[in-house]
Amino acid sequence: MITKFYGLTVRVCQGEKRNNRVYVDDSISGKIAWGSWIILVSGVLLFLVGAIRFALKHRFGPVDALYCCIAIVPAGLFLLIFSYVLQHAKLVSVIPLFMCGILVFSSPVADVALGLTMMGGIAVPALTEWKNKKGQPQSTEACGGDSK
């Protein structure tokens, strides 16, 4: 049975053990996840701003690279705390944003570390999902029946 549900084409199939399966043809997950793209682009921009600031200073030595690598851990902790505060107290999330703004404007190391952390926070789950999806065989069965 094929029905329309909020503009989506839905196909409901009756299984052998009274299992109702719903297959959405126009999948919402197939559409672009804008939140991930916004975070990824913000991370790239922060990284580039930090790299440009290092280039304008005409110095980027091994010590600066070490500082950038070490600063990734506090940047990840900051993103974790900010995510928690944003989910539980939206009004108070202005305080960590203000602190982040101060860090970003004060140090190019914070720009680079926060940018890398944001890019890694999006890229790692996306690549893991892609790897898991690539390794699974595609189903050719229609509504739980045998394909012929």
C-alpha positions in Angstrom: 0.0 0.0 0.0 1.5 3.4 -1.0 0.3 6.5 0.7 1.3 10.2 1.0 2.5 11.3 4.4 3.4 15.0 4.8 4.5 15.2 1.2 6.6 12.0 1.4 5.7 8.8 -0.5 5.4 6.0 2.1 5.1 2.3 1.2 3.8 0.1 4.0 4.4 -3.6 3.7 2.8 -6.4 5.7 5.3 -9.0 6.9 4.8 -12.6 7.8 4.8 -12.1 11.5 2.5 -9.0 11.6 5.5 -6.7 11.3 4.5 -3.5 9.6 7.5 -2.0 7.8 7.5 1.5 6.5 9.8 2.5 3.7 10.0 6.2 2.9 10.9 6.7 -0.8 11.7 10.4 -0.4 13.9 10.0 2.6 14.5 12.9 4.9 18.0 11.5 5.6 18.8 11.7 1.9 18.5 15.5 2.0 21.3 17.7 3.0 22.1 18.0 6.7 22.8 21.7 6.9 23.9 21.7 10.5 26.9 19.5 9.7 27.8 21.6 6.7 27.6 24.8 8.7 29.9 23.4 11.4 32.3 22.1 8.9 32.5 25.4 7.0 32.9 27.3 10.3 35.8 25.0 11.2 37.5 25.5 7.9 37.1 29.3 8.2 38.5 29.3 11.7 41.4 27.2 10.6 42.1 29.5 7.7 41.8 32.7 9.8 44.4 31.2 12.2 46.7 30.1 9.4 46.4 33.6 7.8 47.2 35.2 11.2 50.3 33.0 11.6 51.3 33.9 8.0 50.9 37.6 8.7 53.2 37.3 11.7 55.8 35.7 9.5 56.5 33.0 12.0 55.2 29.5 12.5 57.8 27.3 14.2 57.7 23.8 15.8 56.7 25.4 19.1 53.6 27.0 17.5 52.7 23.6 15.9 53.1 22.0 19.3 50.8 24.6 20.9 48.2 24.0 18.1 48.3 20.3 18.8 48.0 20.6 22.5 45.2 23.2 22.2 43.0 20.7 20.4 42.2 18.9 23.7 40.8 22.1 25.4 39.1 23.1 22.2 37.3 19.7 22.2 36.4 20.1 25.8 35.1 23.6 25.1 32.9 22.3 22.3 31.6 19.5 24.6 30.7 22.0 27.3 29.2 24.4 24.8 27.0 21.7 23.3 25.8 20.7 26.8 25.0 24.3 27.8 23.3 24.9 24.4 21.0 21.9 24.9 20.1 22.5 28.5 20.2 26.3 28.9 20.0 28.2 25.6 20.0 31.6 27.2 23.2 30.9 29.1 25.0 29.7 26.0 25.9 33.3 25.3 28.6 33.1 28.0 30.7 30.3 26.4 30.2 32.0 23.0 31.6 35.3 24.4 34.5 33.4 25.9 35.1 31.7 22.5 35.1 35.1 20.8 37.7 36.4 23.2 39.9 33.3 22.6 39.5 33.5 18.8 40.5 37.2 18.7 43.4 36.9 21.1 45.3 33.9 19.7 45.8 32.3 16.3 46.5 29.0 18.2 42.9 29.0 19.4 41.7 29.6 15.9 43.6 26.7 14.4 42.7 24.3 17.3 39.0 25.2 17.4 38.8 24.9 13.6 40.6 21.5 13.5 38.4 20.3 16.4 35.2 21.4 14.6 36.3 19.8 11.3 37.3 16.6 13.1 34.0 16.5 15.1 32.1 16.4 11.8 34.5 14.5 9.6 35.1 11.5 11.8 31.5 10.4 12.3 30.7 11.1 8.7 33.6 9.0 7.4 32.8 6.2 9.9 29.2 6.2 8.6 30.3 6.2 5.0 32.8 3.3 5.7 30.1 1.2 7.5 27.6 1.9 4.7 30.1 1.1 2.0 30.9 -2.3 3.6 27.3 -3.5 3.8 25.7 -5.3 0.9 22.8 -3.5 -0.7 19.4 -5.2 -0.2 17.6 -6.2 -3.3 14.5 -7.4 -1.5 11.3 -5.5 -1.9 9.1 -5.4 1.3 10.8 -8.4 2.9 10.0 -10.8 0.0 12.3 -12.7 -2.2 13.7 -10.9 -5.2 13.1 -12.6 -8.5 
